[in-house]
Amino acid sequence: MFRDLLNQKKITAYRLAKRSGVPYATISDLCCGKTKIEKCTAETVYRLAKALDMTMEEMLKGRMDACANEMCENERRAAE
């Protein structure tokens, strides 16, 4: 999900790290799913959102929407 956002914004994890001041390791963990954006500090979410020209709410809502879509898809598959 986070990697998709970077692709959509046409930015690499390295460039986002430089632009936001968030460690590359944190961004890498977000991209590979090792860390969830909801577990990041407010400051980290703020820095990432600002660097991606988004609001914190947009960033978090995007993640929540993806989770909801995934849950719906899993429920649909279970019903089949």
GROMACS elastic network, one bead per residue, 0.5 to 0.9 nm:
[ bonds ]
;  ai    aj funct       b0    kb
    1     4     6  0.50561   500
    1     5     6  0.64626   500
    1     6     6  0.89046   500
    1    30     6  0.86027   500
    1    31     6  0.72313   500
    1    32     6  0.88372   500
    1    33     6  0.81042   500
    1    62     6  0.89210   500
    1    63     6  0.73656   500
    1    66     6  0.75531   500
    2     5     6  0.50270   500
    2     6     6  0.64346   500
    2     7     6  0.87207   500
    2    27     6  0.86618   500
    2    30     6  0.61922   500
    2    31     6  0.51382   500
    2    32     6  0.81529   500
    2    33     6  0.80470   500
    2    36     6  0.89043   500
    2    37     6  0.83982   500
    2    63     6  0.82097   500
    3     6     6  0.50723   500
    3     7     6  0.62385   500
    3     8     6  0.85802   500
    3    12     6  0.89203   500
    3    13     6  0.83058   500
    3    28     6  0.89094   500
    3    30     6  0.77894   500
    3    32     6  0.76161   500
    4     7     6  0.50082   500
    4     8     6  0.60538   500
    4     9     6  0.85562   500
    4    31     6  0.83975   500
    5     9     6  0.61322   500
    5    10     6  0.83939   500
    5    11     6  0.88421   500
    6     9     6  0.50671   500
    6    10     6  0.58825   500
    6    11     6  0.53253   500
    6    12     6  0.64317   500
    6    13     6  0.72455   500
    6    16     6  0.84405   500
    6    31     6  0.87105   500
    6    52     6  0.83538   500
    7    11     6  0.63095   500
    7    12     6  0.75819   500
    8    11     6  0.79437   500
    9    12     6  0.89034   500
    9    52     6  0.70955   500
   11    14     6  0.82691   500
   11    15     6  0.64046   500
   11    16     6  0.65936   500
   11    52     6  0.85620   500
   12    15     6  0.52022   500
   12    16     6  0.61748   500
   12    17     6  0.85683   500
   13    16     6  0.50726   500
   13    17     6  0.61300   500
   13    18     6  0.87172   500
   13    24     6  0.68171   500
   13    27     6  0.62559   500
   13    28     6  0.68098   500
   13    31     6  0.81798   500
   14    17     6  0.51162   500
   14    18     6  0.63798   500
   14    19     6  0.86550   500
   14    24     6  0.61878   500
   14    27     6  0.83253   500
   14    28     6  0.88095   500
   15    18     6  0.50926   500
   15    19     6  0.60059   500
   15    20     6  0.84098   500
   15    24     6  0.89338   500
   16    19     6  0.50057   500
   16    20     6  0.57510   500
   16    21     6  0.79488   500
   16    22     6  0.78119   500
   16    24     6  0.80427   500
   16    27     6  0.79692   500
   16    48     6  0.74857   500
   16    51     6  0.67970   500
   16    52     6  0.78091   500
   17    20     6  0.53371   500
   17    21     6  0.54973   500
   17    22     6  0.50948   500
   17    23     6  0.57021   500
   17    24     6  0.51304   500
   17    25     6  0.87408   500
   17    26     6  0.86562   500
   17    27     6  0.69622   500
   17    48     6  0.84116   500
   17    51     6  0.89755   500
   18    21     6  0.55006   500
   18    22     6  0.73793   500
   18    23     6  0.81403   500
   18    24     6  0.80659   500
   19    22     6  0.81612   500
   19    47     6  0.87419   500
   19    48     6  0.85899   500
   19    51     6  0.60066   500
   19    52     6  0.89758   500
   20    23     6  0.85255   500
   20    44     6  0.85691   500
   20    47     6  0.52348   500
   20    48     6  0.57030   500
   20    49     6  0.85286   500
   20    50     6  0.74280   500
   20    51     6  0.52863   500
   20    52     6  0.85255   500
   21    24     6  0.86573   500
   21    44     6  0.87819   500
   21    47     6  0.71755   500
   21    48     6  0.84412   500
   22    25     6  0.84423   500
   22    26     6  0.69119   500
   22    27     6  0.72293   500
   22    44     6  0.65693   500
   22    47     6  0.70709   500
   22    48     6  0.72934   500
   23    26     6  0.54045   500
   23    27     6  0.66803   500
   23    28     6  0.87518   500
   24    27     6  0.51209   500
   24    28     6  0.60042   500
   24    29     6  0.85389   500
   25    29     6  0.61061   500
   25    30     6  0.86238   500
   26    29     6  0.50773   500
   26    30     6  0.62788   500
   26    31     6  0.86822   500
   26    35     6  0.77083   500
   26    40     6  0.89907   500
   27    30     6  0.50078   500
   27    31     6  0.61692   500
   27    32     6  0.87343   500
   27    35     6  0.87369   500
   28    31     6  0.50275   500
   28    32     6  0.62537   500
   28    33     6  0.85016   500
   28    34     6  0.83907   500
   28    35     6  0.88016   500
   29    32     6  0.53279   500
   29    33     6  0.59981   500
   29    35     6  0.52477   500
   29    36     6  0.81684   500
   30    33     6  0.51872   500
   30    34     6  0.60941   500
   30    36     6  0.59328   500
   30    37     6  0.67878   500
   31    34     6  0.77096   500
   31    35     6  0.81239   500
   31    36     6  0.89977   500
   32    35     6  0.77986   500
   33    36     6  0.64484   500
   35    38     6  0.85064   500
   35    39     6  0.70027   500
   35    40     6  0.79716   500
   36    39     6  0.54692   500
   36    40     6  0.70601   500
   36    63     6  0.88739   500
   37    40     6  0.53078   500
   37    41     6  0.85388   500
   37    44     6  0.88837   500
   37    45     6  0.71799   500
   37    59     6  0.84407   500
   37    60     6  0.71985   500
   37    63     6  0.76579   500
   38    41     6  0.80597   500
   38    45     6  0.85401   500
   38    60     6  0.71256   500
   38    63     6  0.83689   500
   40    43     6  0.80713   500
   40    44     6  0.60931   500
   40    45     6  0.64783   500
   41    44     6  0.52169   500
   41    45     6  0.63893   500
   41    46     6  0.85623   500
   42    45     6  0.51378   500
   42    46     6  0.59856   500
   42    47     6  0.85872   500
   42    56     6  0.84813   500
   43    47     6  0.61270   500
   43    48     6  0.85966   500
   44    47     6  0.51556   500
   44    48     6  0.61521   500
   44    49     6  0.84507   500
   45    48     6  0.51837   500
   45    49     6  0.59212   500
   45    50     6  0.84233   500
   45    56     6  0.62252   500
   45    59     6  0.78516   500
   45    60     6  0.83860   500
   46    49     6  0.51429   500
   46    50     6  0.59962   500
   46    51     6  0.85142   500
   46    55     6  0.76308   500
   46    56     6  0.57947   500
   47    50     6  0.51982   500
   47    51     6  0.61305   500
   47    52     6  0.85828   500
   47    56     6  0.88955   500
   48    51     6  0.51573   500
   48    52     6  0.61348   500
   48    53     6  0.85350   500
   48    54     6  0.83583   500
   48    56     6  0.83174   500
   48    59     6  0.86833   500
   49    52     6  0.50743   500
   49    53     6  0.59940   500
   49    55     6  0.55265   500
   49    56     6  0.55173   500
   49    57     6  0.87804   500
   49    58     6  0.81820   500
   49    59     6  0.64622   500
   50    54     6  0.58511   500
   50    55     6  0.68244   500
   50    56     6  0.79870   500
   51    54     6  0.76756   500
   52    55     6  0.86467   500
   54    57     6  0.81467   500
   54    58     6  0.62274   500
   54    59     6  0.67058   500
   55    58     6  0.51558   500
   55    59     6  0.63894   500
   55    60     6  0.87267   500
   56    59     6  0.51326   500
   56    60     6  0.61833   500
   56    61     6  0.83670   500
   57    60     6  0.51648   500
   57    61     6  0.56936   500
   57    62     6  0.82322   500
   58    61     6  0.50551   500
   58    62     6  0.58827   500
   58    63     6  0.85950   500
   59    62     6  0.52998   500
   59    63     6  0.66050   500
   59    64     6  0.89083   500
   60    63     6  0.51674   500
   60    64     6  0.62441   500
   60    65     6  0.86325   500
   61    65     6  0.59664   500
   61    66     6  0.84567   500
   62    65     6  0.51457   500
   62    66     6  0.62284   500
   62    67     6  0.87032   500
   63    66     6  0.51056   500
   63    67     6  0.62679   500
   63    68     6  0.86752   500
   64    67     6  0.50528   500
   64    68     6  0.61640   500
   64    69     6  0.86044   500
   65    68     6  0.50508   500
   65    69     6  0.61186   500
   65    70     6  0.85427   500
   66    69     6  0.50888   500
   66    70     6  0.61200   500
   66    71     6  0.86153   500
   67    70     6  0.50462   500
   67    71     6  0.61569   500
   67    72     6  0.86196   500
   68    71     6  0.50877   500
   68    72     6  0.61996   500
   68    73     6  0.85979   500
   69    72     6  0.50954   500
   69    73     6  0.61395   500
   69    74     6  0.86218   500
   70    73     6  0.50356   500
   70    74     6  0.61511   500
   70    75     6  0.85999   500
   71    74     6  0.50779   500
   71    75     6  0.61465   500
   71    76     6  0.85647   500
   72    75     6  0.50929   500
   72    76     6  0.61246   500
   72    77     6  0.86474   500
   73    76     6  0.50500   500
   73    77     6  0.62278   500
   73    78     6  0.86400   500
   74    77     6  0.51330   500
   74    78     6  0.61857   500
   74    79     6  0.87048   500
   75    78     6  0.50477   500
   75    79     6  0.62764   500
   75    80     6  0.89014   500
   76    79     6  0.51819   500
   76    80     6  0.65790   500
   77    80     6  0.52977   500
